[in-house]
């Protein structure tokens, strides 16, 4: 619910009246009576009055028309410093030649390109945010899908594990049954032979009893000897059976791979979560606008390049406290700036030019190259070493060299480094030297590489050189439009960009 706006002049007289109109110039409300006086006064008759209801819509828009330092109304505008001024601010801008009336410079502000650009920028920002919201919502849905898929994988793994265990159980029981049948068959064969021996011995025992009752002494004498031979043979047969009889003991030993499952007391598996840099991109609205084509005529070249200033980054207050030797654009759009006068640190800015952090290093950073999205290689001023810095964990790998290192570039797992007294030295990331490309290294400090080329600048000769990766010179370029060529970079299409001193 909107709050009431009171009449300013009436309030000054300790009267309380609701305002009907609001003056955007005086920033004060007026009742009907005071409104008439305000319109009739010469100083204020051109002021714009709006209804209180309209003011309620814009009152939360913070626009101050009063100088914070002097408490006076802004009357002038300094074009040089892009700053509104009150009458007391003029003393600070005496040397500025572009002081104009604020009313004059604000004329037709609603139709200005600045306001239109601001509206476009806000619309573009809203569009960017809308896309980012949709992207994040989509990411959430995708994450749910990933969770569901993992759950199904766990369930299927469990089902397959159950099925496999059932199959192993069936095979083990079948093997047990087979061994049981074979053992019982062997026991049965022995029992059968022992039963026969038992039957035969009982028969001989009965024969002896009958012989004692019925036979003569001669018959008993002769029968005893015959039966004795038969009993001896039978006992011998029984001993033979017993000596060949085997005793079976059946046991079970579970496969260690199965028992090892019992040792899994925490997790059936590991659910890993990988955290990566977001792919969300805030696309500058200005970059979508029509760009100017700049024709570049240099020697035999005739290229048309689309160039437009994207961002200014202020890193020093004067030329005396700035010694920039290079910069890198990271995959996330952030910018690394190397300045040998800033002390042992590298500056990082975001894509909008806002300072992010300092990255500590062991010397004055001289030149650098990007190895991976969060990994760079750095050389240092007047030092015989290279350092590979992991930006996310601030871990450093040091490579000692025999000579001072200057320009450096990375390509396909190799570092290409300009070293004093040597030329271009090609190393593995471990520091192992693979080979050296001999060049006139004097006044050579900057180097760049593409998929099959090495490029470097020679300040003394005003030349740009292109070599094969093995060191054969392909071309040399010289033109009076480039004085003291230093920084060099190569686009994916092999266009070469050079900046002069």
Secondary structure, DSSP 8 states (H G I E B T S, - for coil): -----B-HHHHHTT---B-SEEETTTTEEE-HHHHHHHHHSTTTTTS-EEEHHHHHHHTTS----B-TTT--B--EEETTTTEEE-GGGGGGGTT-S-EEEHHHHHTTGGG-HHHHHHHHHHHHHHHHHHHHHHHHHHHHHHHHHHHHHHHHHHHHHHHHHHHHHHHHHHHHHHHHHHHHHHHHHHHHHHHHHHHHHHHHHHHHHHHHHHHHHHS-HHHHHHHHHHHHHHHHHHHHHHHHHHHH-----------HHHHHHHT--S-SS---------------GGGGS---EEEEEETTEEEEEE----------SSGGG--EEEEEE-TTS-EEEEETTS-SEEEEE-TTS-EEEEEE-SS-EEEEEEEETTEEEEEETT-SEEEEEETTTTEEEEEE-SS-EEEEEEETTEEEEEETTTEEEEEETTS-EEEEE----TTEEEEEE-SSEEEEEETTTTEEEEEETTS-EEEEEE-TT--SEEEEEE-TT--EEEEE-
